[in-house]
């Protein structure tokens, strides 16, 4: 069973999906079914809306209250290709307050820097944002390039974490 919770945040509704103590989906949607439809086939179990997700919900609340490293406490399960899983793992190593370029992300994941597009694809395919912090991936010059939930949200998250834009 997948548990779903919608939390209000300063930048809109955040849907969270949990399975067996791990966050399997997160995104700025008011309808968790949108995330549920896109989950890996191995995670497509019945969806049940709940009013509390325990430690996951508590960590998300702490993040938005100012404990910018609270996402680090949330276990995540996001099955995909080995390359995407490696890129997502490296994204989680980028600490709050920091950023990495798409090429830098690729290099840190053991890919050539020219694989920046592959890194961008992993950001676009991330179904556990902002917990898997694709918002910390920026263009080579440091500019904000893209964010599936809109650049204003990406900018808000980076400013909240203390990143210099």
N, CA, C and O atoms as a DFTB+ gen file, in Angstrom:
660 C
 N C O
     1  1       0.840      -1.183       0.000
     2  2       0.000       0.000       0.000
     3  2       0.885       1.247       0.000
     4  3       1.894       1.306       0.703
     5  1       0.501       2.216      -0.781
     6  2       1.171       3.511      -0.830
     7  2       0.333       4.491      -0.011
     8  3      -0.860       4.659      -0.266
     9  1       0.955       5.133       0.967
    10  2       0.275       6.145       1.764
    11  2       0.543       7.508       1.142
    12  3       1.664       7.803       0.726
    13  1      -0.487       8.326       1.084
    14  2      -0.375       9.657       0.476
    15  2      -0.797      10.723       1.471
    16  3      -1.773      10.573       2.206
    17  1      -0.031      11.802       1.468
    18  2      -0.333      12.955       2.310
    19  2      -0.071      14.214       1.497
    20  3       0.936      14.303       0.795
    21  1      -0.969      15.183       1.588
    22  2      -0.755      16.489       0.967
    23  2      -0.500      17.473       2.095
    24  3      -1.325      17.627       2.995
    25  1       0.653      18.140       2.040
    26  2       1.028      19.134       3.052
    27  2       1.044      20.512       2.406
    28  3       1.484      20.675       1.268
    29  1       0.562      21.490       3.142
    30  2       0.675      22.874       2.673
    31  2       2.070      23.379       3.045
    32  3       2.544      23.153       4.158
    33  1       2.714      24.056       2.115
    34  2       4.041      24.639       2.337
    35  2       3.973      26.109       1.927
    36  3       2.982      26.537       1.334
    37  1       5.008      26.885       2.231
    38  2       5.014      28.290       1.805
    39  2       4.967      28.480       0.287
    40  3       4.670      29.575      -0.193
    41  1       5.259      27.417      -0.469
    42  2       5.250      27.535      -1.931
    43  2       4.227      26.600      -2.572
    44  3       4.366      26.221      -3.734
    45  1       3.215      26.238      -1.819
    46  2       2.118      25.454      -2.376
    47  2       2.024      24.057      -1.800
    48  3       2.842      23.635      -0.982
    49  1       1.000      23.356      -2.252
    50  2       0.741      21.997      -1.788
    51  2       1.857      21.056      -2.236
    52  3       2.307      21.102      -3.381
    53  1       2.294      20.206      -1.310
    54  2       3.324      19.203      -1.595
    55  2       2.725      17.839      -1.298
    56  3       2.377      17.537      -0.157
    57  1       2.605      17.012      -2.342
    58  2       2.133      15.646      -2.163
    59  2       3.312      14.753      -1.834
    60  3       4.381      14.858      -2.437
    61  1       3.100      13.871      -0.865
    62  2       4.125      12.914      -0.446
    63  2       3.539      11.513      -0.534
    64  3       2.402      11.282      -0.125
    65  1       4.315      10.585      -1.065
    66  2       3.924       9.184      -1.139
    67  2       4.941       8.362      -0.361
    68  3       6.149       8.534      -0.518
    69  1       4.430       7.461       0.484
    70  2       5.299       6.642       1.341
    71  2       4.936       5.180       1.186
    72  3       3.761       4.820       1.101
    73  1       5.959       4.345       1.151
    74  2       5.784       2.893       1.124
    75  2       6.844       2.267       2.007
    76  3       8.037       2.485       1.797
    77  1       6.429       1.510       2.971
    78  2       7.323       0.775       3.868
    79  2       8.404       1.675       4.472
    80  3       9.571       1.291       4.546
    81  1       8.005       2.872       4.903
    82  2       8.917       3.779       5.578
    83  2       9.802       4.603       4.674
    84  3      10.612       5.391       5.164
    85  1       9.673       4.445       3.360
    86  2      10.483       5.219       2.406
    87  2       9.583       6.142       1.602
    88  3       8.450       5.794       1.269
    89  1      10.098       7.309       1.300
    90  2       9.402       8.229       0.409
    91  2       9.613       7.728      -1.021
    92  3      10.748       7.604      -1.481
    93  1       8.516       7.442      -1.716
    94  2       8.602       6.954      -3.090
    95  2       8.097       7.989      -4.090
    96  3       8.205       7.798      -5.302
    97  1       7.550       9.079      -3.578
    98  2       7.076      10.135      -4.454
    99  2       6.902      11.424      -3.673
   100  3       6.484      11.407      -2.515
   101  1       7.222      12.537      -4.308
   102  2       7.021      13.858      -3.716
   103  2       6.987      14.858      -4.860
   104  3       7.748      14.756      -5.822
   105  1       6.107      15.807      -4.737
   106  2       6.034      16.830      -5.764
   107  2       4.997      17.873      -5.421
   108  3       4.066      17.621      -4.656
   109  1       5.169      19.043      -5.994
   110  2       4.286      20.169      -5.718
   111  2       3.002      20.042      -6.540
   112  3       2.782      20.753      -7.520
   113  1       2.169      19.103      -6.093
   114  2       0.844      18.859      -6.658
   115  2      -0.135      18.789      -5.489
   116  3       0.233      18.352      -4.399
   117  1      -1.357      19.208      -5.704
   118  2      -2.391      19.050      -4.686
   119  2      -3.078      17.695      -4.817
   120  3      -3.881      17.322      -3.962
   121  1      -2.767      16.955      -5.882
   122  2      -3.397      15.662      -6.129
   123  2      -2.322      14.577      -6.162
   124  3      -1.613      14.447      -7.160
   125  1      -2.187      13.789      -5.077
   126  2      -1.151      12.755      -5.043
   127  2      -1.330      11.684      -6.117
   128  3      -0.374      10.983      -6.447
   129  1      -2.529      11.548      -6.664
   130  2      -2.751      10.554      -7.722
   131  2      -1.904      10.865      -8.951
   132  3      -1.547       9.949      -9.692
   133  1      -1.574      12.134      -9.186
   134  2      -0.705      12.502     -10.327
   135  2       0.651      11.843     -10.183
   136  3       1.180      11.287     -11.145
   137  1       1.221      11.900      -8.977
   138  2       2.510      11.243      -8.734
   139  2       2.365       9.735      -8.819
   140  3       3.193       9.053      -9.423
   141  1       1.312       9.224      -8.212
   142  2       1.095       7.784      -8.147
   143  2       1.074       7.162      -9.548
   144  3       1.625       6.081      -9.755
   145  1       0.445       7.839     -10.499
   146  2       0.369       7.328     -11.877
   147  2       1.743       7.180     -12.518
   148  3       1.937       6.320     -13.378
   149  1       2.702       8.016     -12.104
   150  2       4.019       8.005     -12.732
   151  2       5.033       7.107     -12.022
   152  3       6.167       6.981     -12.484
   153  1       4.648       6.488     -10.918
   154  2       5.586       5.646     -10.181
   155  2       6.060       4.463     -11.024
   156  3       5.377       4.019     -11.947
   157  1       7.239       3.971     -10.683
   158  2       7.779       2.769     -11.297
   159  2       6.749       1.644     -11.142
   160  3       6.082       1.571     -10.110
   161  1       6.603       0.770     -12.140
   162  2       5.600      -0.298     -12.040
   163  2       5.700      -1.140     -10.759
   164  3       4.686      -1.640     -10.272
   165  1       6.890      -1.297     -10.223
   166  2       7.042      -2.094      -8.998
   167  2       6.427      -1.419      -7.778
   168  3       6.284      -2.045      -6.728
   169  1       6.064      -0.143      -7.911
   170  2       5.497       0.613      -6.787
   171  2       4.008       0.916      -6.968
   172  3       3.420       1.614      -6.142
   173  1       3.409       0.418      -8.002
   174  2       2.005       0.747      -8.274
   175  2       1.074      -0.125      -7.433
   176  3       0.460      -1.075      -7.919
   177  1       0.998       0.229      -6.179
   178  2       0.107      -0.429      -5.239
   179  2      -1.048       0.521      -4.953
   180  3      -0.965       1.705      -5.279
   181  1      -2.118       0.026      -4.354
   182  2      -3.242       0.921      -4.041
   183  2      -2.799       2.133      -3.219
   184  3      -1.925       2.035      -2.357
   185  1      -3.416       3.259      -3.505
   186  2      -3.106       4.535      -2.853
   187  2      -4.136       4.804      -1.765
   188  3      -5.342       4.729      -1.998
   189  1      -3.632       5.122      -0.558
   190  2      -4.502       5.447       0.564
   191  2      -4.076       6.788       1.135
   192  3      -2.921       6.966       1.522
   193  1      -5.016       7.739       1.189
   194  2      -4.693       9.041       1.767
   195  2      -4.714       8.943       3.284
   196  3      -5.615       8.339       3.866
   197  1      -3.716       9.543       3.917
   198  2      -3.579       9.529       5.376
   199  2      -3.435      10.967       5.869
   200  3      -3.277      11.892       5.073
   201  1      -3.490      11.142       7.170
   202  2      -3.345      12.481       7.751
   203  2      -1.981      12.685       8.378
   204  3      -1.671      13.781       8.845
   205  1      -1.151      11.626       8.394
   206  2       0.176      11.730       9.007
   207  2       1.106      10.714       8.357
   208  3       0.718       9.565       8.145
   209  1       2.310      11.120       8.046
   210  2       3.323      10.202       7.510
   211  2       4.480      10.028       8.487
   212  3       5.581       9.653       8.083
   213  1       4.244      10.294       9.744
   214  2       5.262      10.057      10.756
   215  2       6.536      10.840      10.497
   216  3       6.510      12.056      10.307
   217  1       7.659      10.118      10.494
   218  2       8.976      10.757      10.387
   219  2       9.154      11.508       9.075
   220  3       9.820      12.542       9.047
   221  1       8.577      11.012       7.996
   222  2       8.720      11.696       6.705
   223  2       8.016      13.050       6.759
   224  3       8.605      14.067       6.391
   225  1       6.781      13.071       7.207
   226  2       6.054      14.333       7.317
   227  2       6.721      15.294       8.280
   228  3       6.774      16.499       8.030
   229  1       7.235      14.756       9.394
   230  2       7.912      15.606      10.384
   231  2       9.162      16.239       9.783
   232  3       9.433      17.416      10.021
   233  1       9.927      15.471       9.005
   234  2      11.142      16.010       8.389
   235  2      10.799      17.100       7.377
   236  3      11.495      18.112       7.301
   237  1       9.744      16.906       6.608
   238  2       9.333      17.932       5.637
   239  2       8.915      19.200       6.369
   240  3       9.281      20.301       5.957
   241  1       8.151      19.060       7.452
   242  2       7.769      20.244       8.237
   243  2       9.004      20.961       8.766
   244  3       9.086      22.187       8.692
   245  1       9.976      20.203       9.303
   246  2      11.194      20.818       9.846
   247  2      11.956      21.574       8.754
   248  3      12.492      22.652       9.008
   249  1      12.007      21.016       7.546
   250  2      12.682      21.693       6.438
   251  2      12.053      23.061       6.187
   252  3      12.756      24.070       6.121
   253  1      10.744      23.091       6.049
   254  2      10.084      24.361       5.735
   255  2      10.086      25.324       6.917
   256  3       9.870      26.522       6.733
   257  1      10.323      24.827       8.114
   258  2      10.464      25.692       9.290
   259  2      11.890      26.210       9.453
   260  3      12.157      26.992      10.365
   261  1      12.811      25.789       8.584
   262  2      14.159      26.330       8.607
   263  2      15.283      25.336       8.843
   264  3      16.449      25.713       8.734
   265  1      14.987      24.092       9.158
   266  2      16.035      23.074       9.337
   267  2      16.375      22.517       7.956
   268  3      15.873      21.469       7.551
   269  1      17.235      23.237       7.245
   270  2      17.417      22.998       5.813
   271  2      18.046      21.650       5.464
   272  3      18.015      21.250       4.300
   273  1      18.605      20.950       6.425
   274  2      19.152      19.629       6.125
   275  2      18.204      18.494       6.527
   276  3      18.609      17.332       6.535
   277  1      16.964      18.810       6.858
   278  2      15.997      17.803       7.325
   279  2      15.679      16.753       6.263
   280  3      15.352      15.618       6.608
   281  1      15.767      17.105       4.977
   282  2      15.507      16.113       3.931
   283  2      16.508      14.960       3.989
   284  3      16.209      13.848       3.552
   285  1      17.694      15.230       4.529
   286  2      18.726      14.189       4.612
   287  2      18.259      12.994       5.442
   288  3      18.766      11.886       5.271
   289  1      17.298      13.211       6.338
   290  2      16.801      12.153       7.228
   291  2      15.758      11.257       6.569
   292  3      15.365      10.247       7.154
   293  1      15.307      11.594       5.384
   294  2      14.202      10.871       4.752
   295  2      14.741       9.764       3.842
   296  3      15.434      10.051       2.866
   297  1      14.427       8.502       4.155
   298  2      14.816       7.426       3.242
   299  2      13.972       7.497       1.972
   300  3      12.773       7.771       2.024
   301  1      14.607       7.250       0.844
   302  2      13.960       7.365      -0.462
   303  2      14.144       6.054      -1.220
   304  3      15.191       5.411      -1.143
   305  1      13.114       5.679      -1.944
   306  2      13.193       4.528      -2.853
   307  2      12.596       4.967      -4.179
   308  3      11.406       5.273      -4.264
   309  1      13.439       4.997      -5.226
   310  2      13.014       5.469      -6.543
   311  2      13.672       4.581      -7.600
   312  3      14.711       4.949      -8.149
   313  1      13.087       3.426      -7.894
   314  2      13.719       2.521      -8.857
   315  2      13.723       3.091     -10.274
   316  3      12.768       3.732     -10.711
   317  1      14.826       2.837     -10.975
   318  2      14.963       3.285     -12.354
   319  2      16.172       2.576     -12.952
   320  3      16.558       1.497     -12.502
   321  1      16.761       3.191     -13.965
   322  2      17.975       2.628     -14.547
   323  2      19.139       2.851     -13.584
   324  3      19.085       3.761     -12.756
   325  1      20.180       2.040     -13.679
   326  2      21.341       2.261     -12.805
   327  2      21.926       3.668     -12.938
   328  3      22.357       4.247     -11.940
   329  1      21.950       4.224     -14.144
   330  2      22.510       5.565     -14.331
   331  2      21.668       6.613     -13.613
   332  3      22.210       7.479     -12.926
   333  1      20.358       6.543     -13.766
   334  2      19.501       7.523     -13.074
   335  2      19.599       7.364     -11.566
   336  3      19.668       8.355     -10.839
   337  1      19.604       6.135     -11.095
   338  2      19.707       5.928      -9.651
   339  2      21.017       6.512      -9.113
   340  3      21.038       7.087      -8.025
   341  1      22.111       6.364      -9.875
   342  2      23.398       6.935      -9.459
   343  2      23.330       8.454      -9.448
   344  3      23.830       9.085      -8.517
   345  1      22.721       9.052     -10.464
   346  2      22.594      10.510     -10.519
   347  2      21.751      11.028      -9.356
   348  3      22.092      12.047      -8.756
   349  1      20.659      10.341      -9.032
   350  2      19.826      10.766      -7.914
   351  2      20.577      10.635      -6.593
   352  3      20.432      11.479      -5.708
   353  1      21.378       9.580      -6.458
   354  2      22.174       9.417      -5.232
   355  2      23.165      10.569      -5.088
   356  3      23.364      11.083      -3.987
   357  1      23.785      10.974      -6.189
   358  2      24.731      12.090      -6.146
   359  2      23.996      13.395      -5.834
   360  3      24.528      14.238      -5.112
   361  1      22.792      13.575      -6.361
   362  2      22.006      14.775      -6.024
   363  2      21.806      14.864      -4.519
   364  3      21.873      15.949      -3.942
   365  1      21.561      13.735      -3.889
   366  2      21.326      13.743      -2.440
   367  2      22.594      14.085      -1.665
   368  3      22.521      14.461      -0.495
   369  1      23.746      13.959      -2.300
   370  2      25.008      14.323      -1.646
   371  2      25.276      15.818      -1.701
   372  3      26.133      16.317      -0.972
   373  1      24.555      16.542      -2.557
   374  2      24.704      18.001      -2.641
   375  2      23.973      18.581      -1.428
   376  3      22.746      18.536      -1.343
   377  1      24.737      19.114      -0.515
   378  2      24.168      19.601       0.751
   379  2      23.339      20.864       0.536
   380  3      23.584      21.642      -0.386
   381  1      22.365      21.043       1.402
   382  2      21.551      22.254       1.389
   383  2      22.472      23.466       1.499
   384  3      23.399      23.478       2.309
   385  1      22.216      24.464       0.694
   386  2      23.066      25.647       0.644
   387  2      24.067      25.582      -0.493
   388  3      24.732      26.571      -0.799
   389  1      24.175      24.423      -1.117
   390  2      25.102      24.241      -2.227
   391  2      24.351      23.951      -3.517
   392  3      23.155      23.661      -3.509
   393  1      25.074      24.036      -4.616
   394  2      24.525      23.689      -5.925
   395  2      25.591      22.935      -6.704
   396  3      26.761      22.916      -6.322
   397  1      25.178      22.325      -7.783
   398  2      26.084      21.639      -8.696
   399  2      25.558      21.882     -10.106
   400  3      24.350      21.995     -10.311
   401  1      26.460      21.962     -11.068
   402  2      26.026      22.119     -12.454
   403  2      25.612      20.751     -13.005
   404  3      25.949      19.710     -12.441
   405  1      24.891      20.777     -14.093
   406  2      24.479      19.518     -14.729
   407  2      25.708      18.695     -15.109
   408  3      25.741      17.486     -14.882
   409  1      26.721      19.350     -15.690
   410  2      27.955      18.645     -16.040
   411  2      28.688      18.146     -14.809
   412  3      29.235      17.043     -14.816
   413  1      28.707      18.951     -13.744
   414  2      29.337      18.533     -12.492
   415  2      28.629      17.347     -11.876
   416  3      29.270      16.459     -11.315
   417  1      27.310      17.328     -11.977
   418  2      26.536      16.193     -11.482
   419  2      26.903      14.936     -12.258
   420  3      27.117      13.875     -11.673
   421  1      26.972      15.064     -13.575
   422  2      27.336      13.919     -14.406
   423  2      28.720      13.398     -14.023
   424  3      28.903      12.193     -13.852
   425  1      29.685      14.291     -13.889
   426  2      31.047      13.896     -13.527
   427  2      31.077      13.204     -12.166
   428  3      31.729      12.172     -12.008
   429  1      30.378      13.764     -11.192
   430  2      30.352      13.175      -9.850
   431  2      29.712      11.791      -9.855
   432  3      29.993      10.972      -8.980
   433  1      28.845      11.526     -10.844
   434  2      28.199      10.219     -10.953
   435  2      29.009       9.246     -11.801
   436  3      28.559       8.135     -12.082
   437  1      30.219       9.672     -12.213
   438  2      31.079       8.794     -12.988
   439  2      30.827       8.827     -14.482
   440  3      31.293       7.957     -15.219
   441  1      30.093       9.825     -14.923
   442  2      29.830      10.003     -16.347
   443  2      30.707      11.126     -16.874
   444  3      31.196      11.933     -16.083
   445  1      30.924      11.207     -18.184
   446  2      31.676      12.356     -18.707
   447  2      30.878      13.650     -18.514
   448  3      29.647      13.632     -18.499
   449  1      31.578      14.751     -18.369
   450  2      30.916      16.048     -18.196
   451  2      29.985      16.339     -19.363
   452  3      29.009      17.075     -19.216
   453  1      30.287      15.760     -20.528
   454  2      29.437      15.962     -21.699
   455  2      28.069      15.287     -21.530
   456  3      27.190      15.460     -22.374
   457  1      27.885      14.533     -20.467
   458  2      26.606      13.869     -20.201
   459  2      25.661      14.780     -19.419
   460  3      24.763      14.303     -18.725
   461  1      25.865      16.085     -19.533
   462  2      25.008      17.036     -18.825
   463  2      23.541      16.837     -19.187
   464  3      22.669      16.999     -18.334
   465  1      23.257      16.487     -20.444
   466  2      21.866      16.240     -20.850
   467  2      21.280      15.028     -20.130
   468  3      20.097      15.012     -19.789
   469  1      22.112      14.020     -19.903
   470  2      21.662      12.836     -19.161
   471  2      21.324      13.249     -17.729
   472  3      20.323      12.805     -17.166
   473  1      22.164      14.098     -17.147
   474  2      21.902      14.604     -15.800
   475  2      20.606      15.410     -15.786
   476  3      19.813      15.296     -14.852
   477  1      20.390      16.216     -16.808
   478  2      19.149      16.981     -16.910
   479  2      17.936      16.067     -17.027
   480  3      16.877      16.357     -16.471
   481  1      18.094      14.974     -17.746
   482  2      17.006      14.004     -17.861
   483  2      16.677      13.362     -16.524
   484  3      15.513      13.096     -16.224
   485  1      17.710      13.113     -15.718
   486  2      17.475      12.551     -14.381
   487  2      16.738      13.559     -13.510
   488  3      15.878      13.180     -12.716
   489  1      17.066      14.835     -13.651
   490  2      16.334      15.865     -12.904
   491  2      14.875      15.880     -13.336
   492  3      13.973      15.915     -12.500
   493  1      14.650      15.854     -14.638
   494  2      13.285      15.904     -15.155
   495  2      12.483      14.671     -14.751
   496  3      11.269      14.759     -14.568
   497  1      13.145      13.524     -14.609
   498  2      12.466      12.291     -14.255
   499  2      12.376      12.023     -12.771
   500  3      11.876      10.977     -12.356
   501  1      12.856      12.957     -11.964
   502  2      12.856      12.793     -10.507
   503  2      11.431      12.913      -9.972
   504  3      10.797      13.960     -10.103
   505  1      10.936      11.836      -9.371
   506  2       9.587      11.841      -8.805
   507  2       9.587      12.038      -7.296
   508  3       8.559      11.847      -6.647
   509  1      10.737      12.421      -6.731
   510  2      10.826      12.613      -5.285
   511  2      11.424      13.994      -4.986
   512  3      12.290      14.144      -4.124
   513  1      10.932      14.998      -5.728
   514  2      11.401      16.367      -5.527
   515  2      10.517      17.055      -4.493
   516  3       9.304      16.847      -4.518
   517  1      11.034      17.822      -3.631
   518  2      12.399      18.330      -3.502
   519  2      13.311      17.482      -2.596
   520  3      14.435      17.893      -2.308
   521  1      12.843      16.308      -2.143
   522  2      13.650      15.501      -1.223
   523  2      14.897      14.976      -1.921
   524  3      15.985      15.016      -1.347
   525  1      14.760      14.489      -3.139
   526  2      15.913      14.279      -4.003
   527  2      16.080      15.635      -4.681
   528  3      15.308      15.987      -5.573
   529  1      17.095      16.400      -4.256
   530  2      17.110      17.849      -4.522
   531  2      17.582      18.257      -5.915
   532  3      18.656      18.838      -6.071
   533  1      16.772      17.949      -6.920
   534  2      17.122      18.386      -8.267
   535  2      17.095      19.905      -8.376
   536  3      17.641      20.465      -9.326
   537  1      16.464      20.582      -7.411
   538  2      16.471      22.051      -7.436
   539  2      17.876      22.603      -7.198
   540  3      18.130      23.769      -7.497
   541  1      18.788      21.795      -6.669
   542  2      20.172      22.230      -6.430
   543  2      21.058      22.070      -7.658
   544  3      22.249      22.375      -7.603
   545  1      20.493      21.596      -8.766
   546  2      21.247      21.446     -10.014
   547  2      20.955      22.670     -10.870
   548  3      19.802      22.986     -11.166
   549  1      22.031      23.353     -11.262
   550  2      21.913      24.619     -11.989
   551  2      22.746      24.566     -13.262
   552  3      23.527      23.635     -13.464
   553  1      22.579      25.555     -14.106
   554  2      23.369      25.648     -15.333
   555  2      24.834      25.909     -14.992
   556  3      25.158      26.316     -13.876
   557  1      25.705      25.675     -15.954
   558  2      27.155      25.786     -15.737
   559  2      27.559      27.148     -15.194
   560  3      28.486      27.228     -14.388
   561  1      26.907      28.200     -15.601
   562  2      27.238      29.536     -15.115
   563  2      26.565      29.890     -13.800
   564  3      26.719      31.005     -13.303
   565  1      25.818      28.943     -13.232
   566  2      25.143      29.186     -11.974
   567  2      23.713      29.675     -12.119
   568  3      23.010      29.849     -11.124
   569  1      23.279      29.897     -13.355
   570  2      21.906      30.386     -13.530
   571  2      20.915      29.240     -13.380
   572  3      21.252      28.067     -13.542
   573  1      19.685      29.621     -13.067
   574  2      18.626      28.636     -12.951
   575  2      18.153      28.284     -14.349
   576  3      17.805      29.166     -15.135
   577  1      18.141      27.028     -14.652
   578  2      17.833      26.615     -16.021
   579  2      16.404      26.105     -16.150
   580  3      15.652      26.568     -17.007
   581  1      16.032      25.160     -15.309
   582  2      14.711      24.563     -15.428
   583  2      14.337      23.917     -14.101
   584  3      15.205      23.492     -13.337
   585  1      13.054      23.849     -13.840
   586  2      12.533      23.100     -12.696
   587  2      11.102      22.734     -13.040
   588  3      10.303      23.603     -13.389
   589  1      10.776      21.471     -12.946
   590  2       9.468      20.989     -13.351
   591  2       8.309      21.649     -12.627
   592  3       7.185      21.655     -13.127
   593  1       8.577      22.207     -11.449
   594  2       7.525      22.873     -10.681
   595  2       7.626      24.386     -10.782
   596  3       7.007      25.107      -9.999
   597  1       8.404      24.867     -11.743
   598  2       8.516      26.293     -12.004
   599  2       9.741      26.917     -11.363
   600  3      10.109      26.594     -10.233
   601  1      10.362      27.815     -12.105
   602  2      11.574      28.473     -11.607
   603  2      11.349      29.277     -10.329
   604  3      12.261      29.336      -9.504
   605  1      10.179      29.903     -10.116
   606  2       9.993      30.600      -8.839
   607  2      10.115      29.660      -7.630
   608  3      10.652      30.055      -6.595
   609  1       9.624      28.429      -7.753
   610  2       9.773      27.470      -6.646
   611  2      11.238      27.078      -6.466
   612  3      11.729      26.993      -5.340
   613  1      11.925      26.843      -7.567
   614  2      13.343      26.483      -7.485
   615  2      14.113      27.603      -6.789
   616  3      14.922      27.349      -5.897
   617  1      13.859      28.825      -7.200
   618  2      14.536      29.965      -6.586
   619  2      14.193      30.060      -5.099
   620  3      15.079      30.315      -4.283
   621  1      12.933      29.861      -4.734
   622  2      12.531      29.925      -3.330
   623  2      13.283      28.858      -2.523
   624  3      13.812      29.152      -1.451
   625  1      13.331      27.645      -3.027
   626  2      14.009      26.559      -2.308
   627  2      15.493      26.885      -2.111
   628  3      16.035      26.683      -1.024
   629  1      16.137      27.380      -3.147
   630  2      17.570      27.713      -3.047
   631  2      17.793      28.872      -2.072
   632  3      18.734      28.829      -1.280
   633  1      16.966      29.881      -2.113
   634  2      17.097      30.994      -1.165
   635  2      16.821      30.521       0.254
   636  3      17.514      30.933       1.184
   637  1      15.833      29.675       0.436
   638  2      15.515      29.120       1.753
   639  2      16.716      28.369       2.330
   640  3      16.959      28.392       3.536
   641  1      17.458      27.708       1.450
   642  2      18.628      26.942       1.884
   643  2      19.882      27.800       2.018
   644  3      20.917      27.325       2.484
   645  1      19.786      29.053       1.613
   646  2      20.927      29.949       1.761
   647  2      21.872      29.962       0.587
   648  3      22.986      30.475       0.691
   649  1      21.441      29.401      -0.539
   650  2      22.296      29.442      -1.738
   651  2      22.363      30.859      -2.262
   652  3      21.375      31.593      -2.242
   653  1      23.521      31.228      -2.724
   654  2      23.702      32.549      -3.343
   655  2      23.314      32.395      -4.798
   656  3      23.880      31.566      -5.511
   657  1      22.358      33.182      -5.241
   658  2      21.919      33.099      -6.641
   659  2      22.484      34.247      -7.436
   660  3      22.228      34.353      -8.635
